[in-house]
Amino acid sequence: MKKRLVSLILLAAGTATAQAEGVSSHLDRVIQKGSLNVCTTGDYKPYTYLRPDGQYEGIDVSMAESLAASLGVKVVWVKTTWKTMMDDMSANKCDIAMGGISVSLARQQKSWFANMLTQDGKIPFVRCENVHKYQTIEQLNKPEVRLIEPVGGTNEAFVHAHLPNAHLELSHDNLAIFQMLVDKKADVMVTDASEALFQQKHYPKLCAVNPKKPLQYLEKAYLLPKDDISWKMYVDQWLHLSKASGDYQKVIAKWLGTAQ
């Protein structure tokens, strides 16, 4: 705790120095310009989905609107992909990135994360008749197992790290993967338990495998620009108050049926 406090003091001092040199925080910039640039993929239900009519919806879409309202500004959606998200953050296109983003050390090296939203984990998502076949890493890590994953995200990273012997196909359309599993064009998608549990309601032939015992632990959080402690502290406090008031839980319940 003492080391963490010292680190926060040093970060705050660094931010104060930067602002004294004329470099403002994203907090100041968002308020001054009257808009919040939110990077999101729009392809990860129930967190973010770009509808055919051009409107976004989902858990983190509602939360982005809540964050903007707390600042008295409007949301400007910035379409990104899992592969290009970190480049977009580095290019200063995003004040924040939202939409079911998993915390990883690779992302942490280039950006910051707000406080944890929820815990999650990687699990197999398969046709229901095959649940018994794909329970473990050993069962999945075979050449005859056809994996399919979206390009550039933590799903792909998990497969490269833990399932090098399986046959991997990458898709640029995350939402198309589920029908491909139904149509037997692939066998397994390793994904977050939250996504699998949501999608199995819409694809009755697909089942989440051991959602309470994931193959890999992970957390979800909002992605923030690096080295901006004032902005991080604001987002963290907004999130804390959203959870304390029950507003966050109401958004979760709307999409998942249960509060987390």
N, C-alpha and C positions, 0 to 999 in steps of 0.2 A: 504493500500500500504506500509506504514511504517513497519507494523508488518511482511509483507511478505518479505520485504528487509532484516529485521533483521534475519528472519528464514533462508533465503538463505545464509547470511553471516555466520551464525552458522553452516549450513550444509557444506559450503565450508571449514570452519575452521576444522570441523571434518574430512573431506576428506583429507585435507592437513596433518593432524596429522596421519591418517591411512597410507598415502603414505610415510610419514617420517619414519614410523615403518616398511616399506618394503612391504606394501599391495598396489599393483598397481590398478589403475582404469581399468575397462573393456576397456576403450578407448586405454590404453597402451597395454593391453593384445591382443586385436584384431589386432592391427597393428603389434605387435611383432610376433604373430603366423601366420599372413597372412590370417586369415579366420574369418568369422562372423558366429557364430552359431545362426541360426534363428529357433526358435520353432514355428511350425504351425500345424494346424489340418488337412489341406488338404481336408476338407469336407464342406466348407462354401463358396459357390459361391455367389457373384462374387469376393470375397476377396482372397480366397485360395482354390485351387483344385488340388488334386493329380491325374493326368491322368493315364489311364491304362498302358501307356508306361513308367511310373515312373517319369515323369517330372511334375513340379509344374507350375501352371499358375494362374493369377488373379491380382487384383488391388494391394494387399499387397505383392505379389510375385515380381511384377515389382518394387515396392518401396523398397523392401529388396535389390534387385539387385542394385538400385540406391544408397542406403546407403553404400553398400559394395564398389561400384565404387568410392564413395567420399573418402573412406579410402584406396583405392588401394589394396583391399583384395578380396577374393572369398567368396561366400556364401556356407555354409554347412547347409543343411536342417536337422532339428531334428524333427522327427515325434512325435507329442504329441496328446493328446485328451483333450476335455473340462474338463473331470474329473481329469486328471493327470497334467494339465498345471501348476498349482501352485506348485505342488510337484517337477516338473521338474525345475521350476525357483529356488526353494529353494535349489535344489541339484546342482545348478550352471551348468546345462546343456545348458542353454540359455543365450546368450548375449542380446537377445531381443526376444520377442514373438510377432508375427504379424499374422493378418488374421481375421479382423472384430471383434476385441475384445472389449467388452463393459466395460466401467468403472464402477466399483462397490466398495463400501466401504470394502467389504469382501476381495477383491483382493488388495485393497490399504493397508490393514493391513500387508500384506506379501511382497508386491512388490511396485514399483513405476510405475507411468504412465508418458509417454511423454506428451507434450501438445496435446490438443484435435485436432482430425482430423476432425470430423464432428458430428453433432447432429443426433439423430435417436430416435426410440421409439418402444415399444412393441405394436403389433397389432394382431388381429386374422387373420389367413390365412385359407380360407375355400373353399368348392365347391361353385361356383358362385350362384347357386340356393338358397344357404343358407345364403347369405350375410345379409339379413334382420333379421335372427334368432340369429346372434351372434355379436351384436353391442356393448354390454355393459358387465361390470363385472357381473351384476345380471343375464343376459342371459347366461353367460358362467359358472357361479358357481352353476351348477346343476348336480346331480348324473347321469342323462341320457346323459350328454354331454361327448363325448369321446375325450379327449385331448391326443395328442402325441407329445413328446418333446425329443430332444437329451439328453443323460445323462450328468449331471455335469456342465451345463452352466447356464447362466443367465435366459434362458427360463424356465428351471426346477425350478430355484429359484423363479421366478415370480409366477409360478403356485402354489407352496407350500405356498407362502405368501398371494396370493390374490384369489386363486380358490381352496380352500381346499375341497369343496364338489363335484367338478367335478371328473370324472373317468380319472385317469392319467395312460398312458402307456409310458414307456421310451424305446428309441431306441439307440442302439450303432452305428447306421448308419444314420447320419443326412440326407444324400442325398436320402435315401430310403423312407423318410417320405412323400415326395410329391406324389409319386405314390400310397402310402397307402391312402392318402386323396382322390385321384382320384378314387381308387378302393373301396371307402366307408368302409375301414377298421378302419377309425378314422374320426372324424368330424372336429376337429379344431387343428391347430398348432398355438400357440402364439409365435411370433418371431419378429425380428427386421423388421421395415418397408422396409429397404433397401433390405433385403433378399427376402421378399415377392414380392416386385415390380420387382425384377430381375427374380424370379422363375415363376411368372405368365406369363411372355413372353414365357416360355418354356412349361408351363402346362396351356393351354387355358381354361381348366375347373375349374381352381382355381383362386380366386380373393383375393386381399388385401383389408381388411376392414378398411376404414377411415385412410389411411396412413398419412394424414396430421393432424389427431387428435388422437395421440397414447394414449393407456391406461396408459402408463408410459413413462416419458421422460428418455432418456439416451444419453450418449456420447460414441464415439469410440476413442480409443487411443492405441498406442503401449505400451506393458508391458515391464518394465525394472527391472533389479536387484535392490534391495533395498539399500539405503545408498551409492549411487555412483553418486555424484553430477557432477563430471567431464563428465561422460558418458551421463547423462541426458542432460546436457547443450549442448553437441555436437549433440545429436540426435535432440533436440529441434531446434537448429540453422540450421541443415541440413533440417529439415522439413519446417522451416520458409522460407528458401531460395528456396526450391522446390515449395512452394506455390507462393512466390513472383515472381518467374521466369515463372510460368505457367506450369511447368513440372508435378506437382501433378494433376492439372486440366486436362491435356492431358491424363493422365493415367485413371482418372475417366471417361472421355468422351469416351475413347476406350471401356470401359466395360458397362457403363450405358447410354451412348448416350448424357449425359448432364454433364457439369462441376459443381462441388459443391463449 
